Structures are given as C-alpha cells and as structure tokens.
Amino acid sequence: MDARLNLFDNPVSARFLKHLASAGKVAAGTSLPAATAELVRLRASQINGCGFCVDMHTKEATHAGENAVRLHLVAAWREATVFTDAERAALELTEQGTRIADAAGGVSDAAWADAAKHYDEDQLAALLSIIAVINAFNRLNVLVEQPAGDYRVGQFG
C-alpha cells in the first residue's frame, strides 16, 4: 500500500512538514509531562483515524517507558482507573479540541477549568500546541492514506 502523495518527496509538502515538525517541538521545552504529551497525541490520532500516528505514538510512548496497559486503555480512558486526574483532564481537553465540529460551543468551560486546575499556563499552552499540531499531522496522513505499521522509534529525529 502506498500513500496517495509522498509527503516527504514533494517539495511543497516536505517544506510544510518541516515547519509543522518545528512547531511540534515547542512543547518539548516545557514542564508538561512527556507521558501526558504522548497520551494526548495517541488519543487525538485514534479519534481522527490516523493509523500512521497511532503506530508512531504507541511505539514512541512504549520506548519512553509507558505502560502497555495504559496505552491499550487510552481509547476507553473514562472507564479506566490507570490515569491520573491531570491526565484525564488533558485527555478530555484533547477530545473536545479534536472534535470541535461535533460541539457547537467548541471546548467547554468545564473542560478548560479542569485542565487549568492541573496545569499552569505554560503547560496549558504546550498542551494546546500539541493538540493543534497532532490534529494537523493526523489530517495530512489521513488525506494521503499514509500506510501504518512500519514506523521505527526515532525515525524522524
């Protein structure tokens, strides 16, 4: 199976990917827990049906020491007992921020307030940037039908 367009070989999409990846690195320099960042990336990717990103972020999280049980339960996080209150708030913000079109009001005040209880402004800004960037990556990969399953940890540096 091949993608409809090779995003890495096309000069326009390759340049866009370079800038998008650079934007994604902003959150790495903050105090937002790395585990939370990967859970958020994974959950948005599941919602958007991006197999490539689900593959990537499951493997990256595993490599970073994330527990397999938690990774398997991300899709059902509301019923799972393995996530902290802070992670649950981040996952709720991720879901609402990813499903903006499904709710006339966008992200609810309750979801925002819950996230703000657990994260300072810099961490919230990092969380928002991660949600925005992963949604952009998801959409690109879904649009071109990027094949999933062959990602190698650290493949993109």
C-alpha positions as CSV (number, residue, x, y, z in Angstrom):
1,M,0.0,0.0,0.0
2,D,1.3,3.4,-1.0
3,A,0.3,6.9,0.1
4,R,-1.6,9.0,-2.5
5,L,1.2,11.5,-2.3
6,N,4.7,11.1,-0.9
7,L,4.7,14.0,1.7
8,F,8.5,13.7,2.1
9,D,9.4,13.8,-1.6
10,N,7.1,16.6,-2.7
11,P,8.9,19.9,-2.2
12,V,5.8,21.8,-1.0
13,S,4.6,19.2,1.5
14,A,8.2,18.5,2.7
15,R,8.7,22.2,3.5
16,F,5.3,22.3,5.3
17,L,6.2,19.1,7.3
18,K,9.5,20.7,8.3
19,H,7.6,23.8,9.7
20,L,4.9,21.7,11.3
21,A,7.5,19.4,13.0
22,S,9.4,22.5,14.2
23,A,6.1,23.8,15.8
24,G,5.6,20.5,17.4
25,K,9.0,20.8,19.2
26,V,7.9,23.9,21.2
27,A,6.1,21.8,23.9
28,A,9.2,19.7,24.5
29,G,10.9,22.5,26.3
30,T,8.1,22.9,28.9
31,S,7.3,21.1,32.1
32,L,4.3,19.3,30.6
33,P,5.0,15.6,31.4
34,A,6.2,13.7,28.4
35,A,3.8,10.8,29.1
36,T,0.9,13.2,29.0
37,A,2.1,14.6,25.7
38,E,2.2,11.1,24.2
39,L,-1.2,10.1,25.6
40,V,-2.7,13.3,24.0
41,R,-1.1,12.5,20.7
42,L,-2.3,9.0,20.8
43,R,-5.9,9.9,21.7
44,A,-6.2,12.6,19.0
45,S,-4.8,10.1,16.5
46,Q,-7.3,7.4,17.5
47,I,-10.2,9.9,17.2
48,N,-9.0,11.0,13.7
49,G,-8.4,7.5,12.5
50,C,-4.8,8.2,11.7
51,G,-3.2,4.7,11.8
52,F,0.3,6.1,11.0
53,C,0.2,8.4,14.1
54,V,-1.3,5.7,16.3
55,D,1.5,3.5,15.3
56,M,4.1,6.2,15.8
57,H,2.9,7.4,19.2
58,T,2.3,4.0,20.6
59,K,5.8,3.0,19.7
60,E,7.4,6.2,21.0
61,A,5.4,6.0,24.3
62,T,6.5,2.4,24.7
63,H,10.1,3.3,24.0
64,A,9.9,6.0,26.6
65,G,8.7,3.5,29.2
66,E,4.9,3.9,29.1
67,N,2.9,1.0,30.4
68,A,1.2,-1.2,27.8
69,V,-2.0,-1.4,29.9
70,R,-2.3,2.4,29.8
71,L,-1.7,2.6,26.1
72,H,-4.3,0.0,25.5
73,L,-6.8,1.9,27.6
74,V,-6.4,5.3,26.1
75,A,-9.4,4.8,23.8
76,A,-11.5,4.0,26.9
77,W,-9.9,6.4,29.3
78,R,-13.1,7.4,31.0
79,E,-13.7,3.9,32.4
80,A,-10.0,3.2,33.1
81,T,-8.5,3.6,36.5
82,V,-4.9,3.9,35.4
83,F,-4.9,7.6,34.5
84,T,-4.3,10.5,36.9
85,D,-6.8,13.3,37.3
86,A,-4.4,15.6,35.4
87,E,-4.1,13.1,32.5
88,R,-7.9,12.7,32.4
89,A,-8.3,16.5,32.2
90,A,-5.7,16.5,29.3
91,L,-7.5,13.7,27.5
92,E,-10.9,15.5,27.9
93,L,-9.4,18.7,26.5
94,T,-7.9,16.7,23.7
95,E,-11.2,15.0,22.8
96,Q,-13.1,18.3,22.8
97,G,-10.3,20.1,21.0
98,T,-10.2,17.4,18.3
99,R,-14.0,17.1,17.9
100,I,-14.6,20.9,17.6
101,A,-17.1,20.3,14.8
102,D,-19.2,17.9,16.9
103,A,-20.0,20.6,19.6
104,A,-21.4,24.0,18.7
105,G,-19.6,25.6,21.6
106,G,-16.2,24.0,20.9
107,V,-14.3,23.3,24.1
108,S,-16.5,23.6,27.2
109,D,-15.7,25.9,30.1
110,A,-15.8,22.9,32.4
111,A,-13.1,21.0,30.4
112,W,-11.0,24.1,30.3
113,A,-11.4,24.8,34.0
114,D,-10.5,21.2,34.8
115,A,-7.3,21.3,32.7
116,A,-6.4,24.7,34.3
117,K,-6.7,23.1,37.8
118,H,-3.9,20.6,36.9
119,Y,-1.6,22.6,34.5
120,D,0.0,26.0,34.7
121,E,-0.2,28.5,31.8
122,D,2.9,27.3,30.1
123,Q,1.8,23.7,30.4
124,L,-1.7,24.6,29.1
125,A,0.0,26.4,26.1
126,A,2.1,23.3,25.5
127,L,-0.9,21.1,25.7
128,L,-2.8,23.3,23.2
129,S,0.1,23.3,20.8
130,I,0.3,19.5,21.0
131,I,-3.4,19.1,20.3
132,A,-3.2,21.5,17.4
133,V,-0.1,20.0,15.8
134,I,-1.2,16.4,16.1
135,N,-4.5,17.2,14.6
136,A,-2.7,18.8,11.6
137,F,-0.4,15.7,11.2
138,N,-3.4,13.4,11.5
139,R,-5.3,15.2,8.8
140,L,-2.3,15.2,6.4
141,N,-1.8,11.5,6.9
142,V,-5.5,10.6,6.6
143,L,-5.8,12.7,3.4
144,V,-3.0,10.9,1.7
145,E,-3.8,7.5,3.2
146,Q,-0.4,7.2,4.8
147,P,0.3,3.5,5.5
148,A,0.7,2.4,9.1
149,G,2.8,-0.3,10.8
150,D,6.3,0.4,9.7
151,Y,7.2,3.3,11.9
152,R,10.6,2.9,13.8
153,V,11.2,4.7,17.0
154,G,13.1,7.9,16.4
155,Q,12.5,7.7,12.7
156,F,12.1,11.5,12.3
157,G,14.7,12.5,14.8
